């Protein structure tokens, strides 16, 4: 049976009136059940050109998507030739030389974080031994905080630039999401299991049968940030699919490097010699192409690569965010794994576990997301500049003021204008943070 996802508006239907003790107990069990269940179903990635049943291949505009691949291929071939004519090298290496510093230590953080994440599994074994909840609570939060502290320590003490810092910081966030979701989901499953009288079951995915190394490791490798004992399965691994997705991931990573090294990095080096308007205009097109390249690399190729290897059937890592007519739609559609985590472990928990109202929970979730974005940038850049928080907070009044154009063509045009101009503006403000007072008030 498919589980239906609860959308935020449906939370308004939860009774807020007076209830008898029995009614409260029933409501409590229903809330716990809703928190645990999720709408993971077999779905194909929207732009998966390798699956004949994808939305892309059912659309008569598939030729435009193929054209973009051809354009990317030409850029991939022509750019090294032009670089060789100008510099005598096939690829610009100054940025690469900075990125390769301490590269081994940067890469090895992934297996270190992976090993550390098993503390979440250890916590479940301790819970089954009836260790005091306070001790489990302390171990859970200390272990998660230590991971952030370690990432912060590495970035601040190593001679790293933005790429290394961003990689380690993002990894710490991903493993935090997974550890927290594994702990909280099993906590709720355990609570439900105890309320039912601790029944025995032969189902390998029921609590506590799901608490084992194999199930945990598969979750860590699965491209999902919220835990379920069992996900929809995709069947036999298509190795040709894995190979193509891997090649696409590497190719787009290289192309992203080309865009940065040839079109963005040179502007950054001379940004102090340019006016704010000039540098914004010069960065606008390279940045939007870079973001589209990275989006396709991560959500269409990298995630599908791991999904195929782990038999993960729900490939909806994004929906049609490019059709968004306001930023609420965009935030919900462009990065589904993070959205699902925020929805389940921040929004719903605030409502059902802490008694927040729907509006307050939405605001608190948005603030948490803003602070998370700011954290990744602050650590990666080695400076606290609350520009990202400011821009995300600006979205709130913008969304309120643009309700009338939601669902319209003009709303979509306004959305794209904000994305295209917002990217270079934010980057330039970070680059010119020390000059920000002068830019604003002189």
N, C-alpha and C positions, 0 to 999 in steps of 0.2 A: 504494500500500500504506500502510495506517495504521501509524503508529509508536506502539508501546505505551510508556506512561510507566512509569518504574521507581519504585516506591514504596519508602520508607525501609526497611521490613522486608526487602525483597528484597536490600538491600545486604549482609545478613548471609550471603548465600549465596556471596559472593565468597571465593575460596580464600585462606586466610591461611597455608597451609603452604609448604614449600620447593618451588621450581620450578626447572627447568632454564632456561638463558638463552633458548632458543627459546620455552618456555612463557611466560616473563616477557614476551617481545616480543609474543606473541599476546594475552596478558592486557592489556598496555598499549594495544594497538590497540583492543581491545574497549572498554576504559574510555574512551578518547578518543571513540569512536563513540557510546557511551551519553551522554556529556556533551553532545555536539552535537545529538543527536536529541531531539525533544520531542513530546509528545502534542497537538499542535495539530490539531484536527479541526473540521469544521463542526458547531457547536452553537448552539442558540438560548438566549437569556437566560431564566433561570428565571421571572421575573415580567414578561416582556414581554407586556403585554396587547394589543399591536398585531400579534402574530404568532399565528395560529390554532393553530400546532403547539407553542406553548410549554407548559411544564408547568402554568403557571397556567391557561391556557384549557382544558386537559384535565381540570382538577380541578373538582369540584362545589362547592368553596368559593370559586370565583372571585367570587361575589356579595359576599363579605366584603371582598375587595380593592377591588371597585368602590365599596362603601360607604365605605371609607377615603378614596377620591378625592372622594366627595361631601362628607364631613366636612371634608376639607382645603379644598375649594372654599368651603364655608360660612365657614370660619375666614378664608379669604382675603378674603371679601367683608365679613363682619361686623366683623372687627378694625379696619379703617380707620374704619368708621362710629362704633364705640365710642370710638376714639382722638379722633375729631373732636368728639364730644360732651364729652369730658373736657378737651381741650387746645385745641380750635379748629384743629387740624391733622389731616390725613388719615393721617399716619404720623409716628411719633416720630422727631425729627431730630437729637437730641443725639449719639447714637452714629454716625449717618450723617455728621455734620459732622466727627467725629474720623476716620472711615474715609476721607473724601475728601481728607484732607491729603496732598499730594504724590502724588496718585493716578496721575498720568501716569508718574512715575518708577517706581512700583510695577508698573504694567501693562507698561511697556517692558522690564522684566527678562525677560519671556518671549522676545521676539525676540533679545535679547542672549544669553540662554542657548542659544537655538537656533543662533545663529551660532557661538558658542563650541564647541558640541558637534561641529562639523565637524572639530575637531582629531582626533577619533577616526577620521574618514575619512582625514585626512592621514597618520595613523600607519600605516594600511594601505598607502598608496602608498609610504611610506618603507620598510615591510617588504618590498614587492616590489622595491625598489631595493637590497635586502640591506644596509640600514643596520644597524650593530651593535645587537644585542638590548639591550645595556645602555642605549644612548641612547634607544631606543624605550621601554623600561621607564621611564626618567626622564621623558620627555615625557608618557607616559600618566598617571602618577601626579601629576606637577606640575600638569598641566592640570585634573585632577579636583579636586585640593586647592584650586587657585586659584578654582574656581567656588564652593566652600564658603566660602572666605575672603571673596570678593566679596559673597556673600549676607550673611555675618556683618557685614561692614563697613557695608553699606547699613542693616541693621536697627539697628545701634548708633549710627550717625551721623545718621540721619534721625529726624524727629519722627513716628515711626510707632507705631501701637497694634498690638494682637494680630492683627487681621485682615490688615493689610499684612505684618507680620512672618511670619505663618504662610504666606501666599501665596508669598512669595519663598523661604522655607525649603523648602516642599514642592516648588517648582519646581526648586530646586537638587538635591534628592534624586532627583526623577524623571529629570532629565537626567544625573545621575551614574549611575543604574541603566542607562540606555540606552547611555551612552558605554562603561561597563565591560562590559556584555554584548556590544556590538558588537565591542569590541576582543578580548575573551577568546574569543568564539565563532569569530571569523575566525582568531585565533591557532591554535586547535585544528584548524580546517579547513585552514589552511596547513600545519601539521605533518603532517597526514594526507596532504595533496596531495604534499608532498615525499617522504614515505615510500613513496608509490606511484610515484615516478619522475617527478613533474611532468607528468602526462598532459594533452594538449590536449582540450578538449571544446567543443561548440557549445551546451551547456546554459547559458543566461544566468544560472542560479542556482547554478552550481557555482563553486568557487573556482578562479581569481581573477576569473572573469567577473562575480561579484556585487559586486565592489568598484567602485562608481560612484555618482555623485551621486544619481541617480534612486532606486536601491535604498535608499540611506541615508536620503534624505528621506522616503520612504514609511514606513520603519521608525520614524522620529521622530514621524510623524503617527499611526501606528498605536497604538491603546490596548493596547499590550503592552510589558512591561519587559524581556523576553528576546528576543534577536535570532534570527531565522531568515531565510535568504535568500528564502524564499517561504512565505507562510502560506496556509491554506485560503481560497478566495475565495468571496464571497457573491453574485456576479453583478451584475446591473444595479442602480444606485442607485435606491432608492425615495424620491423627493424629498418625498413627503407624509410619509414616516416620518421623514426628517431634520428637516422643519419642526416636526412634533409633538414630537420629542425635544428640539429646541432650545427650544420654548415651555415644555415641562415643566421643563427645566433652569433657565430664567430664573424661572419661577413659583415653583419650590421654593427657589431662592436668595432670592427676596423673602420667601417664607413663613418661611424660616430666620431672616432678619433680623427679621421681626415677632416670632418667638418669643423671640429674644435681647433685642431692645429693649424688649419689653413685659413679659417674665416672668423674665428672667435678669439683665439689666443693672441693673435697679433694686435687686435683692437684692445684687449685687456692690457697688454704691455704699454700701450701709448695712451691709455684712457685719461690720464691726467693732462695730456696735451690737447684733448678734444673737449668740446662743449658737451653738456649732458644730452642735448638734442641730437648732436652729430653722432655720438656713440650709440644712442638708442636706435637711430635710423640704420646705422651700419650693422648692428647686431640683430635687427628684427628678423630678416629672412633666414640667416644661418641658425638662429635659435629655434625657430618654429620647425625647420627641417630636422634639426638635432632631436627635438622632443618627439616628433613623429617617428623618427628612426628608432629611438630608444623605446618608445611605446611598443612598436612592432617587435623589436628584439625581445623585450621582457615578456609581454603579455601574450603575444601570438606564437613566439618561437621557444623561448626559454621555458615558460610555464607548460607548454604543450609537450616539450621534450621530456620533462620530469613526469608529467601526467601519463604519458605513454609508458614510461618505464615502471611506474607504480600502479598501472591499470586504473588510474583515477578517471571515472567516467564523466564527471561534471566539469566540462571545459569552459564554462561561462566565467572567464576571468575578467570580462568587460562586456558591456553592451554598446549600443549605438550612441556613445557619448558625443559624437560629432554632430548629432541632431539636437543636442541640448538647446533649450531656449532660456535657461537660467542656470545659475551656478549650483543650485541645489540638485538639479538633475545631473549635472556634470560630476559633482562630488560623489553621487550615488552610483554612477555608471562607469566611470573610467577606470577605477581600480576596485573591482569587486572583492578580492580577498581581504583587503584592509577594511572596506566598508562593512563586510560581514562580521569582522572582528569587532569593530566599533558598535555595530548594531546589537550584537549578541552580548558582548562582555562589558560594554559601557552603558549603552542606552537601556537595554532590557534589565540589566542588573540594577541600575539606578532606580528604575520604576518598581521592580518586584522585590528587591532585597533591601532597598534603602527608602522606599516610599516616596520617591520623587514624582511630581506631576509630569505629564507628557511634555509640556513646553520647557520646564526646567531641565528635564532630562535631555531634550534636544539641544538646548543651549550648552549644558555641561559637556555633552559629547562633542559638540563643535569646538569648545574651548580645549578639550583634551587633544583633539586632532590638531588644532593650531599649535599647541605647546609641543606636541610630538614633532611637527614639521620644524618648529624653531629649534628644538633640541638637535635634530640631525644636522641642521645648517650651522648652529653655534659650535658644535664639536668639530664638524668637518672644516670650518673656516677658522677655528681657534679664536673666536671672538663672539661676544654676545651683542647681537644687533637685532632687536625685535622688529625687524622690517616685515618678515613673513607673517608674524602674528598680526601686525597692523593691517596688512593687506587682506588677511583672512577675516578679520573683524569687519573690514569695510564691506565684505560680501553680504553681511546681514542687512544693513540698510539698503544696499543695492537690490537684494532679492525682494525686499518689501516694496521698493519703489518701482520694480519692473514686473509686478504681478500681472499688470494689464497686457503685457506683451508676451507672457508665457504661452507657449504653444503656437506662436506665430512665426512667420518668416523673419520679421524684424527682430524678434527675440533671439533667433538663431544667429542673425547677423551681428547683433549686439554682443552675444556670447563670444563669437569668433574675434570680434574687434578687441574685446577685453583680453582674450588669451594671447593674441598676436602682439598687442602693445604692452601687456602686463609683464611678459617674460623679460624683455630687455630692460624695462623700467626697474623691475625688482633687482635684476643682476647689477645694473648700474648703481642703484642706491647702496647695495652691499659694497661695491667697489669704491664708492665715494662716501662711505659712512662718516669719515672724519670731516667731510665737506658738507654734510647734510644740512647743518644749521645755516650755512651761507647760501646753499641752493634754495632753501625754503623762505628765508627772510631777507635776502638781499636782492 
